[in-house]
């Protein structure tokens, strides 16, 4: 019988060195600092488990209960939860605090961990490549799949997203307009939201996010706030985008005929209702409205 690779393990003071310090010499270890009372942890931990599982044994998730492992918490100087730290060769090399999205976490990991070749259907492979920001590769797989079955609506919607990301907005819009199946409502809404943000960005005179951030820091105004937020969306820095759009809504809800609220709702559709940032800002928006 072949032993299955250990992907996830509860870490204590007793096994910390073995699992994290020594273990990260053979494969990277992602540490998840969590606690029962931490609401964002309840969403983030299952997401981390799903991501780690997709690495098929090439990445280990070390879960540390902060209420029970105070010594480790003090050693790392953890001040807020959730906190995630990536270890490799016995050293911390990356990480983040607070809730995050799947795309951002995968973007962090891809700099340090090789994602194994995806098995399964062509659509599964394309989704994995798209999530890993390998849009052109995903598009090629989808083209092949759609040549065989052009009625696969999930593949068609993802193909349209690839086209949109590559700047072919007109063709992407044409494809999305042909999809009407109610069963694909969420996927379709997310794709249309992405298309809307990309079209909006085309109207901006400046799209360099570094330049926009500098201008915003020097002299913030409603226009810069909105443009910077949209560019954060396209960079998949969704929390920053939501923060700016919500602040603009609070400051000037009628800006461009209520566009801050409209953009927030589109962003919710793009990311998905289960995302912790969406849950948080949807609640904030509701409270501000009512």
C-alpha positions as MATLAB code, in Angstrom:
seq = 'XXXXXXXXXXXXXXXXXXXXXXXXXXXXXXXXXXXXXXXXXXXXXXXXXXXXXXXXXXXXXXXXXXXXXXXXXXXXXXXXXXXXXXXXXXXXXXXXXXXXXXXXXXXXXXXXXXXXXXXXXXXXXXXXXXXXXXXXXXXXXXXXXXXXXXXXXXXXXXXXXXXXXXXXXXXXXXXXXXXXXXXXXXXXXXXXXXXXXXXXXXXXXXXXXXXXXXXXXXXXXXXXXXXXXXXXXXXXXXXXXXXXXXXXXXXXXXXXXXXXXXXXXXXXXXXXXXXXXXXXXXXXXXXXXX';
ca = [
       0.000    0.000    0.000;
       1.390    3.418   -0.985;
       1.442    5.986    1.810;
      -0.518    9.115    0.998;
       1.490   12.346    1.397;
       0.726   14.337    4.542;
      -0.777   17.611    3.368;
      -2.126   19.103    6.599;
      -1.027   18.751   10.210;
      -1.793   20.382   13.558;
       1.394   21.903   14.903;
       2.391   22.122   18.558;
       5.548   23.135   20.413;
       6.555   19.472   20.447;
       6.441   18.914   16.678;
       7.136   22.447   15.401;
      10.792   21.839   14.554;
      10.069   18.549   12.823;
       7.128   19.795   10.763;
       8.151   23.384    9.994;
      11.899   23.820   10.349;
      13.063   20.381    9.184;
      10.022   19.636    7.029;
      10.359   22.823    4.980;
      13.780   21.656    3.812;
      12.114   19.026    1.631;
       8.914   20.898    0.680;
       7.450   24.327    1.542;
       5.238   24.608    4.620;
       2.360   27.073    4.823;
       1.556   28.009    8.440;
      -2.010   29.003    9.279;
      -2.329   30.814   12.622;
      -5.989   30.551   13.607;
      -8.389   30.515   16.587;
     -11.966   29.424   17.191;
     -13.100   32.980   17.914;
     -11.608   34.380   14.671;
     -14.437   34.753   12.148;
     -12.218   35.343    9.048;
     -10.281   32.183    9.993;
     -13.424   30.120    9.506;
     -13.452   31.091    5.834;
      -9.711   31.284    5.214;
      -8.670   27.923    6.694;
     -10.907   25.810    4.401;
      -9.669   27.880    1.449;
      -6.035   27.194    2.428;
      -6.830   23.485    2.745;
      -8.313   23.456   -0.764;
      -5.330   25.299   -2.230;
      -2.785   23.059   -0.491;
      -4.644   19.968   -1.720;
      -4.289   21.234   -5.304;
      -0.495   21.024   -4.919;
      -0.812   17.234   -4.611;
       1.733   16.745   -1.842;
       4.195   19.448   -2.917;
       3.013   21.825   -0.172;
       2.158   21.194    3.493;
      -0.349   23.144    5.600;
       0.683   23.520    9.245;
      -2.270   24.666   11.357;
      -1.505   26.404   14.658;
      -4.288   26.967   17.188;
      -3.246   30.265   18.743;
      -5.250   29.753   21.935;
      -3.435   26.492   22.632;
       0.045   27.310   21.283;
       0.881   30.613   22.947;
       4.614   29.900   22.943;
       4.723   29.638   19.136;
       2.493   32.696   18.771;
       4.869   34.722   20.956;
       7.876   33.404   19.042;
       6.439   34.705   15.756;
       5.077   37.910   17.235;
       1.614   37.256   15.810;
      -0.606   40.257   16.611;
      -3.687   39.651   14.482;
      -5.568   36.726   12.996;
      -5.570   35.143   10.606;
      -1.844   35.222    9.918;
      -0.261   33.025    7.256;
       3.483   32.413    6.883;
       5.252   30.418    4.163;
       8.383   28.523    5.245;
      11.043   27.120    2.922;
      14.430   25.636    3.877;
      13.786   26.419    7.524;
      13.112   30.138    6.953;
       9.978   32.314    6.580;
       9.949   33.657    3.004;
       6.469   35.125    2.491;
       3.037   35.508    4.042;
       0.139   37.810    4.831;
      -2.265   38.837    7.583;
      -6.029   39.080    7.424;
      -8.439   37.409    5.048;
      -7.447   37.001    1.412;
      -8.752   35.666   -1.891;
      -7.791   32.477   -3.664;
      -6.230   34.299   -6.593;
      -4.012   36.445   -4.347;
      -2.886   33.443   -2.278;
      -2.061   31.448   -5.390;
      -0.155   34.404   -6.821;
       1.969   34.503   -3.666;
       2.605   30.750   -3.750;
       3.499   30.531   -7.425;
       6.664   32.546   -6.740;
       7.934   29.812   -4.414;
       6.161   26.518   -5.166;
       5.807   24.704   -8.498;
       2.179   23.806   -9.155;
       2.013   20.178  -10.346;
       0.580   19.359  -13.733;
      -3.176   19.293  -13.436;
      -4.968   16.019  -14.040;
      -8.624   15.683  -14.906;
     -10.807   17.284  -17.537;
      -9.613   19.967  -19.912;
     -11.914   22.430  -18.174;
     -10.316   21.618  -14.800;
      -6.876   22.158  -16.302;
      -7.938   25.452  -17.870;
      -9.435   26.695  -14.587;
      -6.237   25.854  -12.714;
      -4.120   27.650  -15.304;
      -6.424   30.675  -15.318;
      -6.320   30.882  -11.509;
      -2.525   30.737  -11.736;
      -2.589   33.732  -14.142;
      -1.503   31.555  -17.085;
      -4.273   32.964  -19.252;
      -2.850   32.188  -22.695;
      -2.269   28.530  -21.785;
      -5.804   28.288  -20.398;
      -7.177   29.804  -23.597;
      -5.421   27.236  -25.780;
      -6.866   24.330  -23.776;
     -10.340   25.859  -23.915;
     -10.095   26.378  -27.671;
      -9.326   22.691  -28.099;
     -12.175   21.691  -25.805;
     -14.713   23.969  -27.499;
     -13.758   22.660  -30.930;
     -15.152   19.335  -29.730;
     -18.093   20.645  -27.671;
     -19.076   24.271  -28.224;
     -22.132   23.820  -25.995;
     -20.071   23.580  -22.801;
     -21.208   26.853  -21.242;
     -18.681   26.826  -18.368;
     -15.832   26.431  -20.856;
     -17.331   29.134  -23.065;
     -17.610   31.619  -20.204;
     -14.051   30.943  -19.055;
     -12.847   31.279  -22.646;
     -14.526   34.696  -22.798;
     -12.744   35.710  -19.597;
      -9.432   34.700  -21.146;
     -10.188   36.803  -24.210;
     -11.149   39.764  -22.007;
      -7.939   39.496  -19.978;
      -5.980   39.458  -23.242;
      -7.687   42.655  -24.443;
     -10.144   41.097  -26.908;
     -13.149   42.724  -25.261;
     -15.442   42.788  -28.290;
     -15.132   39.077  -28.971;
     -15.509   38.297  -25.259;
     -18.722   40.343  -25.117;
     -20.120   38.574  -28.188;
     -19.505   35.170  -26.597;
     -21.035   36.162  -23.259;
     -24.138   37.557  -24.973;
     -24.770   34.093  -26.421;
     -24.914   32.484  -22.947;
     -28.345   32.621  -21.360;
     -28.603   29.421  -19.328;
     -29.896   30.149  -15.827;
     -27.653   27.405  -14.402;
     -24.599   29.538  -15.211;
     -25.899   32.781  -13.711;
     -23.027   33.311  -11.228;
     -20.275   32.447  -13.709;
     -21.857   34.719  -16.295;
     -22.247   37.614  -13.842;
     -18.580   37.306  -12.808;
     -17.401   37.317  -16.431;
     -19.582   40.314  -17.324;
     -18.301   42.183  -14.266;
     -14.700   41.585  -15.359;
     -15.550   42.836  -18.837;
     -17.148   45.971  -17.392;
     -14.072   46.779  -15.304;
     -11.767   46.255  -18.277;
     -13.910   48.535  -20.441;
     -13.982   51.175  -17.713;
     -10.189   51.110  -17.436;
      -9.920   51.778  -21.185;
     -11.447   55.222  -20.617;
      -8.733   56.254  -18.146;
      -5.897   58.457  -19.342;
      -3.558   56.832  -16.809;
      -3.531   53.130  -15.924;
      -0.089   52.773  -14.337;
      -1.009   51.824  -10.798;
       2.270   53.167   -9.361;
       1.632   56.585  -10.887;
      -1.972   56.594   -9.691;
      -0.931   55.658   -6.142;
       1.638   58.458   -6.069;
      -0.917   61.014   -7.269;
      -3.487   59.718   -4.793;
      -1.039   60.033   -1.895;
      -0.057   63.566   -2.931;
      -3.535   64.940   -3.601;
      -6.453   62.502   -3.322;
      -9.743   63.264   -5.036;
     -12.831   61.346   -6.123;
     -11.605   60.695   -9.666;
      -8.237   59.324   -8.505;
      -9.921   57.217   -5.832;
     -12.208   55.614   -8.403;
      -9.520   55.060  -11.041;
      -7.098   53.582   -8.509;
      -9.825   51.262   -7.213;
     -10.610   49.945  -10.710;
      -6.928   49.324  -11.376;
      -6.649   47.453   -8.072;
      -9.513   45.249   -9.303;
      -7.617   44.416  -12.476;
      -4.507   43.647  -10.413;
      -6.683   41.295   -8.300;
      -5.977   43.373   -5.206;
      -9.622   43.125   -4.302;
      -9.493   44.208   -0.656;
      -7.764   47.481   -1.566;
     -10.303   48.044   -4.341;
     -13.240   47.500   -1.989;
     -11.732   49.783    0.631;
     -11.370   52.623   -1.877;
     -14.787   52.137   -3.475;
     -16.493   52.007   -0.086;
     -14.653   55.116    1.133;
     -15.725   56.906   -2.061;
     -19.316   55.775   -1.514;
     -19.277   57.150    2.050;
     -17.631   60.403    0.952;
     -19.662   60.980   -2.226;
     -22.269   58.321   -2.947;
     -23.591   60.321   -5.917;
     -20.232   60.463   -7.693;
     -20.855   59.787  -11.404;
     -24.519   58.931  -10.732;
     -23.801   56.468   -7.941;
     -20.958   54.565   -9.595;
     -19.143   53.654   -6.322;
     -22.087   51.484   -5.227;
     -22.514   49.994   -8.714;
     -18.804   49.156   -8.907;
     -18.860   47.542   -5.461;
     -21.774   45.309   -6.455;
     -20.000   44.356   -9.692;
     -16.891   43.518   -7.683;
     -18.963   41.304   -5.371;
     -20.207   39.450   -8.463;
     -16.687   39.099   -9.838;
     -15.224   37.600   -6.660;
     -18.187   35.578   -5.428;
     -20.551   35.758   -2.467;
     -18.535   33.390   -0.251;
     -15.370   35.497   -0.240;
     -14.657   36.957    3.257;
     -13.983   40.439    1.856;
     -17.287   40.381   -0.006;
     -19.159   39.301    3.127;
     -17.500   42.101    5.108;
     -18.065   44.898    2.601;
     -21.556   43.754    1.629;
     -22.464   44.123    5.311;
     -20.816   47.552    5.477;
     -22.633   48.697    2.359;
     -25.971   47.468    3.700;
     -25.415   49.268    7.010;
     -24.465   52.484    5.203;
     -27.570   52.301    3.009;
     -30.066   51.420    5.722;
];
